[in-house]
Amino acid sequence: MIKFVQCVRRNPRLSKQEFGDHWTEYCKQIRAIADASNGRRCVFSRSLAVEQNLEIIQERGTKAPYDGMVEVWWERGNDIVAFLDSGSGDKLIDDLRRAQEAFMDLPNCTFFFASEEE
């Protein structure tokens, strides 16, 4: 399995509510790309505002949690490569990038491909 992971920080100019509104629409865009590229699974997560997160930061000296996380799985890496190379998803990808610029703090986000191991 190949996985694309996005660890997202909200643009500091946006409130958490505004981020949430963008996030909901963004997840729909990601799902459309996953469907068009034979993605097997999509998972969308948002961090919780709980005291335990603050405790971890203080005890371990970590950074604040990401505001959201996206994971998209493909059975084979060739599925996403073929989709990207075909040009059939260019509009979807362009729209996604515009959405990212509108609500993410891109320099403080992390996007990467990974292989899932059991």
VEXNURO-940803 format. One record per residue: x, y, z of N, C-alpha, C in turn; residue in three letters. Coordinates in steps of 0.1 Angstrom, whole numbers, padded with zeros to 4 digits, always signed. Example, Ala and Ser with C-alpha at 12.3 -4.5 7.8 and 13.67 -1.06 7.14 Angstrom:
<recs>
+0132-0057+0078+0123-0045+0078+0132-0033+0078ALA +0128-0022+0071+0137-0011+0071+0129+0000+0079SER 
</recs>
This chain:
<recs>
+0008-0012+0000+0000+0000+0000+0009+0012+0000MET +0005+0022-0008+0011+0035-0008+0001+0045-0002ILE +0007+0054+0006-0002+0063+0013+0004+0077+0011LYS -0005+0087+0009-0002+0101+0008-0007+0107+0021PHE +0002+0114+0028-0002+0120+0041+0000+0135+0041VAL -0010+0142+0046-0009+0156+0047-0011+0160+0062GLN -0001+0167+0068-0003+0172+0081-0004+0187+0080CYS -0016+0192+0084-0020+0205+0080-0021+0214+0093VAL -0015+0226+0091-0017+0237+0101-0025+0248+0094ARG -0034+0253+0102-0043+0264+0097-0036+0277+0095ARG -0040+0284+0085-0035+0298+0083-0038+0306+0096ASN -0028+0312+0102-0031+0319+0115-0041+0330+0114PRO -0044+0335+0102-0053+0346+0100-0068+0340+0101ARG -0069+0327+0101-0083+0321+0102-0086+0317+0116LEU -0098+0318+0120-0103+0313+0133-0104+0298+0131SER -0105+0291+0142-0107+0276+0141-0120+0273+0134LYS -0130+0281+0136-0143+0279+0129-0141+0280+0114GLN -0134+0291+0110-0132+0293+0096-0124+0282+0090GLU -0114+0277+0097-0106+0266+0093-0115+0253+0091PHE -0124+0251+0100-0133+0240+0099-0141+0240+0087GLY -0146+0252+0084-0154+0254+0072-0146+0250+0059ASP -0134+0255+0058-0125+0252+0047-0122+0237+0047HIS -0120+0231+0059-0116+0217+0060-0127+0208+0054TRP -0139+0211+0057-0150+0203+0053-0150+0202+0037THR -0149+0213+0031-0149+0214+0016-0136+0207+0011GLU -0125+0209+0017-0112+0204+0013-0113+0188+0013TYR -0119+0183+0023-0120+0168+0024-0128+0163+0012CYS -0138+0170+0008-0146+0166-0004-0137+0166-0016LYS -0129+0176-0017-0119+0177-0029-0110+0165-0029GLN -0104+0162-0017-0095+0151-0016-0102+0138-0020ILE -0114+0136-0015-0121+0124-0018-0124+0122-0033ARG -0127+0133-0039-0129+0133-0054-0116+0129-0061ALA -0105+0133-0057-0092+0129-0063-0089+0115-0060ILE -0092+0110-0048-0090+0096-0044-0098+0087-0053ALA -0111+0091-0055-0120+0083-0063-0116+0082-0077ASP -0111+0094-0083-0107+0095-0097-0094+0087-0099ALA -0086+0085-0089-0073+0078-0090-0072+0064-0085SER -0084+0058-0083-0084+0045-0077-0079+0044-0063ASN -0081+0055-0055-0077+0054-0041-0086+0044-0034GLY -0080+0037-0024-0087+0027-0017-0093+0031-0004ARG -0088+0042+0002-0093+0046+0015-0088+0061+0017ARG -0097+0069+0023-0094+0082+0028-0097+0083+0042CYS -0089+0090+0050-0091+0093+0064-0088+0107+0066VAL -0097+0114+0073-0095+0128+0076-0096+0129+0092PHE -0086+0136+0098-0086+0137+0112-0084+0152+0116SER -0090+0156+0127-0087+0169+0132-0083+0168+0147ARG -0073+0176+0151-0068+0175+0164-0079+0179+0174SER -0079+0173+0186-0088+0177+0197-0082+0187+0206LEU -0090+0196+0210-0086+0206+0220-0088+0200+0234ALA -0078+0192+0238-0079+0185+0251-0067+0188+0259VAL -0068+0187+0272-0057+0190+0281-0045+0180+0278GLU -0048+0168+0275-0037+0158+0273-0028+0163+0262GLN -0033+0169+0252-0024+0174+0241-0014+0185+0247ASN -0019+0194+0255-0011+0204+0262+0000+0197+0271LEU -0004+0187+0278+0005+0179+0287+0016+0173+0279GLU +0013+0167+0267+0023+0161+0259+0033+0172+0254ILE +0028+0183+0250+0037+0194+0245+0047+0198+0257ILE +0041+0200+0268+0049+0205+0280+0059+0194+0285GLN +0054+0182+0286+0063+0171+0291+0074+0167+0281GLU +0070+0166+0269+0080+0161+0259+0086+0172+0250ARG +0082+0184+0252+0088+0195+0244+0085+0194+0229GLY +0073+0189+0226+0070+0188+0212+0063+0201+0207THR +0061+0202+0194+0053+0213+0188+0038+0210+0190LYS +0031+0221+0188+0016+0219+0189+0011+0209+0178ALA +0000+0202+0181-0005+0193+0171-0009+0200+0158PRO -0008+0192+0148-0014+0197+0135-0029+0199+0137TYR -0034+0208+0129-0049+0211+0130-0057+0200+0123ASP -0051+0194+0113-0058+0183+0106-0048+0174+0099GLY -0052+0162+0095-0044+0153+0089-0052+0145+0079MET -0047+0143+0067-0053+0136+0056-0044+0124+0053VAL -0051+0112+0051-0044+0100+0046-0052+0094+0035GLU -0045+0092+0024-0051+0085+0012-0043+0073+0008VAL -0049+0062+0007-0042+0050+0003-0045+0045-0011TRP -0035+0040-0017-0036+0033-0030-0030+0019-0029TRP -0036+0010-0036-0031-0004-0036-0017-0004-0042GLU -0015+0003-0053-0003+0004-0061+0001+0019-0063ARG +0014+0022-0062+0018+0035-0065+0016+0039-0079GLY +0015+0029-0088+0013+0032-0102-0001+0039-0104ASN -0011+0036-0095-0024+0042-0097-0024+0057-0096ASP -0017+0062-0086-0016+0077-0085-0007+0083-0095ILE +0004+0076-0098+0013+0081-0109+0006+0082-0122VAL -0002+0072-0126-0009+0072-0139-0019+0083-0139ALA -0026+0085-0128-0036+0096-0127-0029+0110-0128PHE -0018+0112-0122-0011+0125-0123-0006+0127-0137LEU +0000+0116-0143+0006+0117-0156-0005+0119-0167ASP -0017+0114-0165-0027+0114-0175-0032+0128-0178SER -0031+0137-0169-0037+0150-0170-0052+0151-0168GLY -0058+0139-0166-0072+0139-0163-0077+0146-0150SER -0067+0147-0141-0071+0153-0128-0065+0167-0126GLY -0060+0173-0137-0053+0186-0136-0062+0196-0129ASP -0075+0197-0133-0084+0207-0127-0086+0204-0113LYS -0088+0191-0109-0090+0188-0095-0078+0192-0087LEU -0066+0189-0092-0053+0192-0085-0052+0207-0084ILE -0054+0215-0095-0053+0229-0094-0063+0235-0084ASP -0075+0230-0084-0085+0235-0074-0080+0232-0060ASP -0075+0220-0058-0070+0216-0045-0058+0225-0040LEU -0049+0229-0049-0038+0238-0045-0043+0251-0042ARG -0053+0256-0049-0059+0269-0045-0066+0269-0031ARG -0072+0258-0029-0079+0256-0015-0068+0256-0005ALA -0057+0249-0007-0046+0248+0003-0041+0262+0006GLN -0039+0270-0005-0033+0284-0003-0043+0292+0005GLU -0056+0290+0004-0066+0298+0011-0067+0296+0026ALA -0064+0284+0030-0067+0281+0045-0055+0275+0052PHE -0045+0271+0045-0034+0264+0052-0022+0273+0054MET -0014+0271+0064-0001+0277+0067+0009+0268+0060ASP +0010+0269+0047+0017+0259+0039+0032+0257+0043LEU +0039+0267+0047+0053+0265+0051+0054+0256+0064PRO +0043+0255+0071+0044+0248+0084+0035+0235+0083ASN +0032+0231+0071+0025+0218+0068+0035+0208+0063CYS +0031+0196+0063+0040+0185+0058+0032+0176+0049THR +0036+0174+0037+0029+0164+0028+0040+0154+0023PHE +0036+0141+0023+0046+0131+0019+0039+0118+0015PHE +0046+0111+0007+0042+0097+0003+0049+0088+0013PHE +0043+0077+0016+0049+0067+0025+0044+0053+0021ALA +0051+0043+0025+0046+0029+0023+0041+0024+0037SER +0030+0017+0036+0024+0012+0049+0030-0001+0052GLU +0035-0003+0064+0041-0016+0068+0033-0022+0080GLU +0032-0035+0080+0025-0041+0091+0035-0049+0099GLU 
</recs>
